[in-house]
Amino acid sequence: MTNKMKKVLLGMSGGVDSSAAALVLQRAGYAVAGVTLSLQGEKTRRSDAVQDARRVAEKLGIEHRVIDLTEEFDRHVVAPFAADYLAGRTPNPCVACNRHIKFGAMLRYALAEGFDAVATGHYAVVEQDEAGRYQLYRAQTEKDQSYVLYSLTQQQLAHVLFPLAAYAKDEVRALAGEAGLPVAQKPDSQEICFVEGNDYVAFLKQYVGELPPPGDFVDEAGALLGRHKGLAHYTVGQRKGLGCSFGKPMYVVRLEPDGNRVVLGGEGRQYAPGLVARDVNWIAFDSLAGRELPLRCTAKIRYKAEPAPCRAEPLPAEMGGGIRVLFDTPRRSVTPGQAVVFYDGSRVLGGGVIAAPLA
């Protein structure tokens, strides 16, 4: 991290990571201002997040702002999240938030206000290679967050700093504690910021009003197995909480919103040999054109999953485009709506949204 981009707007959530990032930037010689994004209107403005971020800014002697991005957040994150769930997908809203809000709307605001870059408390590494291309790498800690950053563009990466790239979480807490930051021992949030208690069903009911009704559990041949509570209660690979006893372990193979059916399969059907991904963004290069195919790499299909060896190749337009991924070993719970992110060692090649597992 160099300070050639001297004036930095730092996203401050009121947590220990973004607070420590402010300290690291300040000690590195940057002119730092903090901003807390109001994503839920008055609820955000009255929240502990704003108050904690303001207290940290006062402690460090830096400016603190609050900007209202409620409309953008609803349009780009919350509404698509709800629509995906109702369509039988399991989305990752953090990817959309990073693409459209933190490194979209916040970055545009920062540049318009005369800042050189934005920074966040994400654990990841951005470097510019000899050809001038910006590359994204995994942070070498257990807190690596590169998975949710795969959708960033070259234009965005050119104005992004991740001050905590070289720090482990315990080092961040120690740094914050030594500096007397008031949030040094604040617990990390473990839930999606707009879904209280991680209760997706309650959120969807409140947001859309009426949830899809109960329907049928069927096997892969279409035979009736029982009744389900509504599609929003289920995700691909799920075994627990199905609400029925089948006499043997059964797993959700897919959701069929058109027929309001949940398709179940027995042991082994929770694994898939590969997947189709769409809405693909490449960071390491512009596209797969001209590259040796299939592309050998590793892929993560969930935030906490380990990268698995695979090969990827583009699909023709008549097949819907996107890419087909074949794993060396079948993977468990390949879930439509989640991100698949490709790596070459620690370098993030790019990623996309899982459209469907391969049978």
Secondary structure, DSSP 8 states (H G I E B T S, - for coil): --SSS-EEEEE--SSHHHHHHHHHHHHTT-EEEEEEEESSTHHHHTSHHHHHHHHHHHHHT-EEEEEE-HHHHIIIIIHHHHHHHHTT----HHHHHIIIIIIIIHHHHHHHTT-SEEE----EEEEE-TTS-EEEEE-SSTT--GGGGTT--HHHHTTEE-TTTT--HHHHHHHHHHTT-TTTT-----S-TTSGGG-HHHHHHHHHSS----EEEE-TT--EEEEES-GGG--TT--TT-SS--SS--EEEEEETTTTEEEEE-TTTTEEEEEEEEEEEESSSS-STTS-SSEEEEEESSTTS--EEEEEEE--GGGTSSEEEEEEEEEE---TTSEEEEEETTEEEEEEEEEEE--
